[in-house]
Amino acid sequence: MTILVVGGDSRLAREFVASVVDVDIISTTRRHVVYDKIFLDLSDIESFIIPNEIKSAVVVGGVTSYNECVDNYSYAYHVNCVSIPNLIKKLLLKGIHTCFVSTNTVFKYRSRVPTERDTPNPSFAYAEMKYETELKSRQIAKNLNMESLLSILRMTKNISNDTKPFDMWINNFKEMKEITAFTDLYFSPIRFLDAVNMIQVIIKNRLHGIFHLSGERDISYSDFAINLAEYLGIGEEIIRPVKSSDVGVNLVYNHNITALSMRYTTIDTGLKEIQLIDVYKYIKSFL
């Protein structure tokens, strides 16, 4: 089986390519000279020729910068909400099982963690675009009578040793320097390896429908940092909790419910929420 990974320059795509074994993978890139990828400009889907050997596809690409989705709205909308659904249509018409990677930010629920069957209510441009792409893709699959070939995966915050702010945190822990962490920014962390594993399960079993991948619960960055320091055996005095407004940072998405319920995903995949202790262990492995 050969898998097409759309958006091969993204961190998640690179982790997927590096982790998956015994499967051929073809990744796309916007860069013209890359020996291990094929060229795809998501603003020009019509000219893209899907390789004949592709059996499954993972669509990771798109405009993902919160700011660019506002500052360059027309371009971002065209790529995210026009080109990607058109690409998914081309993939489905070739009988290719497709997984579109979406986001937890399509929700802004105030009283509970949303399930796979709840209706999203996005509150900012990037999230609105992601949800519109979900809707268009599902409608395309329905119109083609190919709903069994489409899966949508929403996930919470992926972290690694070299994603912000954890790259800086790791260095500061090593040098026992102060760590500034927001009290009003929340997340439900997972690791990239967790996301890769979920995508593999969806692709291998050719699952269809909506799936969630989430950390076990929401936690503020400051509480996460304090708990991590305790887990590492470092005094919490190294952590300086601050409000984003105190340091002049305007948070686009600082909702206190970012977690996703995996109620139905667990039934279909056997996978469960990622435990905070596993994330702490992961970070400790770099110290």
Phi, psi and chi 1 to 4 in degrees:
 res  aa     phi    psi   chi1   chi2   chi3   chi4
   1 MET       -  138.2  178.2  176.7   71.5      -
   2 THR  -114.4  130.7  -59.3      -      -      -
   3 ILE  -107.5  133.5  -59.2  172.1      -      -
   4 LEU   -94.3  126.6  177.9   69.4      -      -
   5 VAL  -111.1  109.4  178.3      -      -      -
   6 VAL   -89.3  121.7  176.7      -      -      -
   7 GLY    96.6   43.6      -      -      -      -
   8 GLY   -65.8  -11.6      -      -      -      -
   9 ASP   -87.2   -8.9  -64.1  -37.3      -      -
  10 SER   -72.9  158.5   70.3      -      -      -
  11 ARG   -62.4  -44.8  176.3   58.7 -170.8  -91.1
  12 LEU   -61.6  -43.3  176.9   55.9      -      -
  13 ALA   -61.8  -43.2      -      -      -      -
  14 ARG   -64.8  -38.4  -72.3 -174.5  -79.5  114.0
  15 GLU   -65.3  -39.2  -69.0  -79.3   -7.7      -
  16 PHE   -64.0  -48.4 -176.4   81.5      -      -
  17 VAL   -61.6  -40.1  171.1      -      -      -
  18 ALA   -72.9  -25.3      -      -      -      -
  19 SER   -95.8  -29.7  -58.7      -      -      -
  20 VAL   -80.3  130.6  176.1      -      -      -
  21 VAL  -120.0  162.0  -63.8      -      -      -
  22 ASP    63.0   19.9  -60.2  -33.9      -      -
  23 VAL  -139.3  137.9  173.8      -      -      -
  24 ASP   -81.4  137.1  -67.3  -34.2      -      -
  25 ILE  -129.1  134.8  -62.6  176.3      -      -
  26 ILE  -117.6  122.7  -62.7  175.0      -      -
  27 SER  -107.2  152.5  -62.6      -      -      -
  28 THR  -104.3  157.8   72.3      -      -      -
  29 THR  -149.4  154.0  179.2      -      -      -
  30 ARG   -85.4  -13.0  -73.3 -170.0  -60.0  170.0
  31 ARG   -80.6  139.3  -65.5  179.2  -70.7  171.5
  32 HIS   -78.0  -31.5  -76.1  -84.7      -      -
  33 VAL  -116.7   87.4 -176.7      -      -      -
  34 VAL  -138.5  116.0  179.9      -      -      -
  35 TYR   -66.4  -29.2   75.7   95.8      -      -
  36 ASP  -104.0   13.2   60.1  -16.8      -      -
  37 LYS  -136.2  164.6  -61.4 -178.0  177.1   72.3
  38 ILE  -110.0  151.5   60.2  174.2      -      -
  39 PHE   -78.4  133.8  178.4   72.8      -      -
  40 LEU  -150.1  118.3  169.4   59.5      -      -
  41 ASP   -98.8  113.3 -177.6  -12.1      -      -
  42 LEU   -64.7  -11.8  -77.8  172.2      -      -
  43 SER   -83.5   -4.6   64.8      -      -      -
  44 ASP  -137.7   76.4  179.8   22.3      -      -
  45 ILE   -75.0  -31.4  -65.2  -59.5      -      -
  46 GLU   -57.6  -37.0  -67.0  -58.2  -41.8      -
  47 SER   -85.6   -4.9   62.5      -      -      -
  48 PHE   -79.4  126.9  179.1   62.7      -      -
  49 ILE  -104.3  119.0  -61.4  174.8      -      -
  50 ILE   -75.2  125.1  -58.9  170.1      -      -
  51 PRO   -56.0  141.4  -26.1   35.8      -      -
  52 ASN   -63.8  -28.1  -70.3  -31.6      -      -
  53 GLU   -81.1   -4.5   63.5  -92.0   34.4      -
  54 ILE   -69.5  129.1  -59.9  -60.4      -      -
  55 LYS  -112.0  -27.9  -59.7  -60.5 -179.1 -176.0
  56 SER  -140.7  156.1  -64.3      -      -      -
  57 ALA  -139.6  145.4      -      -      -      -
  58 VAL  -121.3  119.1 -177.6      -      -      -
  59 VAL  -100.7  103.5 -180.0      -      -      -
  60 VAL  -106.5  -25.6 -175.3      -      -      -
  61 GLY   -68.2  171.3      -      -      -      -
  62 GLY   138.3  179.8      -      -      -      -
  63 VAL   -87.6  112.6  179.2      -      -      -
  64 THR  -110.2   -9.0   58.7      -      -      -
  65 SER   -72.1  124.9  165.2      -      -      -
  66 TYR   -56.5  -44.7  -68.8  178.5      -      -
  67 ASN   -67.6  -41.1  -70.5  -27.1      -      -
  68 GLU   -65.6  -31.6 -172.4  172.9    4.0      -
  69 CYS   -66.6  -17.4  -74.2      -      -      -
  70 VAL   -98.6  -51.6  173.8      -      -      -
  71 ASP   -69.7  -30.2  -61.3  -22.6      -      -
  72 ASN  -126.6   54.6 -160.5    0.6      -      -
  73 TYR   -58.4  -46.7 -178.0   87.8      -      -
  74 SER   -59.8  -45.5  -65.0      -      -      -
  75 TYR   -65.2  -46.8  170.1   75.1      -      -
  76 ALA   -61.4  -41.8      -      -      -      -
  77 TYR   -64.3  -42.7 -177.2   87.9      -      -
  78 HIS   -61.3  -45.6  177.3   73.7      -      -
  79 VAL   -67.3  -50.6  168.9      -      -      -
  80 ASN   -75.6  -39.1  -70.7  -17.0      -      -
  81 CYS  -109.1   -9.4  -58.8      -      -      -
  82 VAL  -116.3  -56.3  178.0      -      -      -
  83 SER   -67.7  -45.4  -68.7      -      -      -
  84 ILE   -64.6  -45.4  -71.2  178.8      -      -
  85 PRO   -59.0  -37.9  -27.9   37.7      -      -
  86 ASN   -65.1  -37.5  -74.2  -19.3      -      -
  87 LEU   -65.9  -43.6  173.7   61.0      -      -
  88 ILE   -61.1  -37.4  -71.1  173.8      -      -
  89 LYS   -61.6  -44.2 -178.2  177.1 -178.0  179.1
  90 LYS   -61.6  -40.6  -70.4 -176.7   70.9  166.5
  91 LEU   -65.7  -45.9  -67.9  165.7      -      -
  92 LEU   -63.4  -39.5  -64.4 -179.6      -      -
  93 LEU   -62.8  -22.6  -75.8  171.1      -      -
  94 LYS   -93.3    7.4  -68.9 -167.9   63.6  129.3
  95 GLY    73.8   25.2      -      -      -      -
  96 ILE   -92.9  122.8  -64.5  170.7      -      -
  97 HIS   -66.9  127.2  176.3 -102.7      -      -
  98 THR  -125.7  133.4  -58.4      -      -      -
  99 CYS  -114.3  116.4  176.5      -      -      -
 100 PHE   -96.2  122.9  170.6   64.3      -      -
 101 VAL   -88.1  116.5  176.8      -      -      -
 102 SER  -109.8 -151.1 -171.4      -      -      -
 103 THR  -148.5  152.9  170.0      -      -      -
 104 ASN   -67.8  -20.4   62.3  -41.4      -      -
 105 THR   -70.4   -4.9   63.0      -      -      -
 106 VAL   -67.7  -12.9  -62.1      -      -      -
 107 PHE  -106.8  144.9  -69.0  105.3      -      -
 108 LYS  -140.4   58.7 -165.4  174.6 -177.8 -179.4
 109 TYR   -75.8  145.8  -85.2   35.2      -      -
 110 ARG  -105.4  -18.3  -61.5 -171.2  178.9  -80.7
 111 SER  -123.7   -9.9   59.5      -      -      -
 112 ARG  -159.4  163.9   61.6 -176.9  175.1   84.9
 113 VAL   -80.7  126.8  175.7      -      -      -
 114 PRO   -76.0  145.9   27.7  -35.1      -      -
 115 THR   -94.4  175.5   74.3      -      -      -
 116 GLU   -62.0  -23.8  -60.0   89.2  -25.3      -
 117 ARG   -98.4   -1.9  -62.0 -178.8 -176.9  178.2
 118 ASP   -78.8  153.7  -75.3  -35.8      -      -
 119 THR   -85.5  123.6  -58.2      -      -      -
 120 PRO   -62.7  156.9  -27.8   38.2      -      -
 121 ASN  -143.3   67.7   57.8  -25.4      -      -
 122 PRO   -61.8  152.5   24.9  -34.5      -      -
 123 SER  -125.5    2.1   60.7      -      -      -
 124 PHE  -148.4  166.6   62.7  105.8      -      -
 125 ALA   -54.9  -51.2      -      -      -      -
 126 TYR   -57.7  -47.2  165.6   75.8      -      -
 127 ALA   -65.6  -39.0      -      -      -      -
 128 GLU   -61.7  -40.6  -69.7  166.9   -4.4      -
 129 MET   -65.8  -42.9  -69.6 -179.2 -168.6      -
 130 LYS   -60.1  -43.6  -83.1  -69.5 -168.8  178.9
 131 TYR   -67.4  -40.2 -178.7   42.3      -      -
 132 GLU   -61.8  -38.9 -176.7  168.3  -21.2      -
 133 THR   -65.0  -40.9  -57.5      -      -      -
 134 GLU   -55.3  -52.0  -74.5 -171.9   18.4      -
 135 LEU   -61.1  -47.1  -71.1  175.4      -      -
 136 LYS   -63.2  -42.3  -73.5 -175.5  174.6  178.9
 137 SER   -64.5  -42.4  -60.0      -      -      -
 138 ARG   -65.8  -37.3  -66.8  175.9   66.3 -169.2
 139 GLN   -67.9  -39.7 -171.7   60.6   51.1      -
 140 ILE   -60.0  -47.8  -73.2  168.1      -      -
 141 ALA   -60.9  -39.6      -      -      -      -
 142 LYS   -65.9  -45.0 -177.7  176.8 -179.3  179.4
 143 ASN   -62.1  -33.6  -67.3  -16.3      -      -
 144 LEU   -86.7   -3.3  -64.9  173.7      -      -
 145 ASN    58.6   40.4 -163.2   26.8      -      -
 146 MET  -127.6   33.7  -67.3 -178.3  172.9      -
 147 GLU   -61.6  -25.9  -68.0  169.9  -78.0      -
 148 SER   -71.6   -7.1   63.4      -      -      -
 149 LEU  -103.7   -0.5  -68.2  179.3      -      -
 150 LEU  -118.0  129.6  177.9   66.3      -      -
 151 SER  -126.5  146.7   58.1      -      -      -
 152 ILE  -122.6  125.0  -68.3  170.7      -      -
 153 LEU  -115.6  114.2  172.6   59.0      -      -
 154 ARG   -97.2  140.0  -58.1  175.5 -175.2  136.6
 155 MET  -142.2  158.0   61.1 -179.9   67.0      -
 156 THR   -87.9 -166.0   57.5      -      -      -
 157 LYS   -65.6  118.0  173.9   71.3  173.3  179.3
 158 ASN   -82.5  132.7  -81.7  -83.5      -      -
 159 ILE  -124.7  157.5   74.3  163.0      -      -
 160 SER  -151.9  178.8   72.3      -      -      -
 161 ASN   -70.5  -14.5   63.2  -59.0      -      -
 162 ASP  -123.6   21.9   55.9    0.6      -      -
 163 THR  -103.9  149.1   54.1      -      -      -
 164 LYS   -74.4  143.1  -64.9 -177.8 -177.7  -58.6
 165 PRO   -93.0   10.0   37.0  -37.1      -      -
 166 PHE   -72.1  -24.7  -54.1  100.5      -      -
 167 ASP   -62.5  -43.2   52.8  -10.3      -      -
 168 MET   -70.1  -40.9 -178.4 -179.2   66.1      -
 169 TRP   -57.7  -45.1  -74.0   15.1      -      -
 170 ILE   -60.5  -44.9  -71.3  170.4      -      -
 171 ASN   -62.9  -41.0  -72.4  -28.5      -      -
 172 ASN   -68.2  -37.6  -74.7   11.3      -      -
 173 PHE   -61.6  -41.8  -84.4  125.8      -      -
 174 LYS   -61.6  -38.9  -71.8  178.9  179.5  178.4
 175 GLU   -99.4    3.9  -60.7  175.8   10.5      -
 176 MET    56.5   42.1  -67.3  -59.2  -68.0      -
 177 LYS   -98.7  159.6  -68.4 -178.1  178.4  178.9
 178 GLU   -63.2  141.2 -176.8  179.9   77.6      -
 179 ILE  -117.3  123.4  -69.7  173.1      -      -
 180 THR   -93.5  128.3  -61.4      -      -      -
 181 ALA  -138.0  137.3      -      -      -      -
 182 PHE   -74.6  137.5  -68.6  146.9      -      -
 183 THR   -85.8  -16.5   60.1      -      -      -
 184 ASP  -116.2   22.2   54.6  -13.4      -      -
 185 LEU  -122.4  125.3  179.8   61.1      -      -
 186 TYR  -117.5  153.2  -60.8   84.1      -      -
 187 PHE  -156.3  167.9   69.9  146.7      -      -
 188 SER  -130.0   81.9 -177.4      -      -      -
 189 PRO   -69.3  143.9   26.8  -35.9      -      -
 190 ILE  -130.5  168.4   62.0  174.6      -      -
 191 ARG  -102.5  155.3  -58.5  159.3  -62.5  179.5
 192 PHE   -58.0  -33.9  -80.3   97.5      -      -
 193 LEU   -65.1  -29.2   61.1   92.9      -      -
 194 ASP   -68.9  -41.7  -58.4  -48.6      -      -
 195 ALA   -64.4  -42.4      -      -      -      -
 196 VAL   -60.9  -43.6  168.2      -      -      -
 197 ASN   -62.2  -42.7 -174.5   43.3      -      -
 198 MET   -63.7  -44.3  176.0   63.8   82.0      -
 199 ILE   -61.9  -41.4  -66.2  171.0      -      -
 200 GLN   -59.9  -43.1  -76.4 -174.9  -87.5      -
 201 VAL   -62.7  -44.1  169.4      -      -      -
 202 ILE   -63.0  -45.3  -69.4  172.3      -      -
 203 ILE   -68.4  -48.4  -67.5  -64.7      -      -
 204 LYS   -58.8  -39.9 -179.7  179.7  179.2 -179.7
 205 ASN   -96.0    2.8  -64.7  -73.8      -      -
 206 ARG    50.2   49.1  -63.6  179.4   70.4   82.9
 207 LEU   -76.4  151.1  -58.5  177.6      -      -
 208 HIS  -131.4  156.5   66.9  -82.9      -      -
 209 GLY   113.8 -161.3      -      -      -      -
 210 ILE  -106.3  132.9  -64.1  175.2      -      -
 211 PHE  -128.4  151.4  -59.3   89.5      -      -
 212 HIS  -122.5  145.0  -77.0  176.5      -      -
 213 LEU  -133.1  124.4  177.7   59.9      -      -
 214 SER  -145.9  156.0  175.1      -      -      -
 215 GLY   -70.8  169.9      -      -      -      -
 216 GLU   -66.8  -31.2   63.0  170.7  -56.0      -
 217 ARG  -165.4  167.5   63.4  179.7  175.2   86.1
 218 ASP   -79.4  147.5  -78.4  -65.4      -      -
 219 ILE  -153.0  143.3 -173.2  169.6      -      -
 220 SER   -72.4  155.7   69.6      -      -      -
 221 TYR   -60.4  -36.1  -86.1   67.5      -      -
 222 SER   -68.0  -44.0   58.5      -      -      -
 223 ASP   -66.2  -37.4  -75.0  -15.9      -      -
 224 PHE   -60.1  -45.8 -179.4   89.8      -      -
 225 ALA   -65.0  -41.1      -      -      -      -
 226 ILE   -64.3  -45.3  -70.2  169.5      -      -
 227 ASN   -65.2  -37.3  -68.2  -12.1      -      -
 228 LEU   -64.9  -43.2  176.2   58.8      -      -
 229 ALA   -60.0  -42.0      -      -      -      -
 230 GLU   -62.9  -43.0 -179.8 -179.0   -7.9      -
 231 TYR   -62.3  -34.7  174.9   76.6      -      -
 232 LEU   -82.0   -5.7  -64.0  173.4      -      -
 233 GLY    78.0   24.9      -      -      -      -
 234 ILE  -109.9  137.6  -60.7  171.9      -      -
 235 GLY   -61.1  142.0      -      -      -      -
 236 GLU   -71.0   -6.5   66.8  177.1   64.6      -
 237 GLU   -66.0  -14.3   60.6  -88.9    8.8      -
 238 ILE   -73.6  -16.9 -164.6  176.0      -      -
 239 ILE   -94.0  131.3  -49.5  -60.6      -      -
 240 ARG  -115.7   98.1 -177.7  167.7   71.5   94.0
 241 PRO   -69.9  134.4  -17.5   32.4      -      -
 242 VAL  -141.7  154.0  -61.7      -      -      -
 243 LYS   -82.2  145.9  -69.7 -176.0   64.1  175.8
 244 SER   -57.1  -39.8   57.5      -      -      -
 245 SER   -65.4  -25.7   57.4      -      -      -
 246 ASP   -68.4  -22.5  -68.7  -19.9      -      -
 247 VAL  -116.2   17.8  -69.3      -      -      -
 248 GLY    73.1   27.6      -      -      -      -
 249 VAL  -104.5  128.4  174.0      -      -      -
 250 ASN  -101.0  108.3  179.8   29.7      -      -
 251 LEU   -82.9  124.2  -62.0  173.2      -      -
 252 VAL   -71.2  -40.9  175.6      -      -      -
 253 TYR  -132.7  101.2 -176.7   75.5      -      -
 254 ASN  -128.1   33.6   64.2  -21.6      -      -
 255 HIS   -65.3  146.3 -166.7   50.5      -      -
 256 ASN   -85.3   -4.5   65.4  -32.9      -      -
 257 ILE  -117.3  102.1  -61.5  177.7      -      -
 258 THR  -115.6  -12.9   72.6      -      -      -
 259 ALA   -68.9  160.4      -      -      -      -
 260 LEU  -124.1  138.7  -62.9  168.5      -      -
 261 SER   -74.7  137.1  167.7      -      -      -
 262 MET  -108.4   28.6  -65.8  178.7   62.1      -
 263 ARG   -51.9  -52.1  179.7 -173.3  -53.6  172.2
 264 TYR   -86.5  -29.5  -56.9  103.6      -      -
 265 THR   -62.3  -41.7  -61.7      -      -      -
 266 THR   -62.4  -38.1  -62.4      -      -      -
 267 ILE   -62.4  -42.2  -66.7  171.9      -      -
 268 ASP   -81.2  -29.1  -69.7  -24.1      -      -
 269 THR  -116.0  -21.2   66.7      -      -      -
 270 GLY    81.0   -1.8      -      -      -      -
 271 LEU   -90.6  148.7  -59.5  178.5      -      -
 272 LYS  -124.8  175.3  -63.3 -178.1  179.3 -179.9
 273 GLU   -58.3  146.9  -68.8   83.5   -2.7      -
 274 ILE   -81.6  127.2  -52.0  -53.7      -      -
 275 GLN   -78.4  143.5  -59.6  -60.1  -63.5      -
 276 LEU   -58.7  -37.2  -83.7  168.5      -      -
 277 ILE   -60.2  -33.8 -171.7   64.1      -      -
 278 ASP   -70.6  -32.4  -68.4  -35.4      -      -
 279 VAL   -70.7  -40.6  179.7      -      -      -
 280 TYR   -62.0  -42.2  -65.4  146.5      -      -
 281 LYS   -62.1  -39.2  -71.6  177.6 -179.5  177.6
 282 TYR   -61.9  -47.8  170.5   77.8      -      -
 283 ILE   -64.5  -39.4  -64.7  177.0      -      -
 284 LYS   -60.2  -30.3 -176.6  178.6 -179.2  179.3
 285 SER   -64.5  -14.1   69.4      -      -      -
 286 PHE  -100.7    3.6  -64.3   99.2      -      -
 287 LEU  -101.1      -  -64.5  172.2      -      -
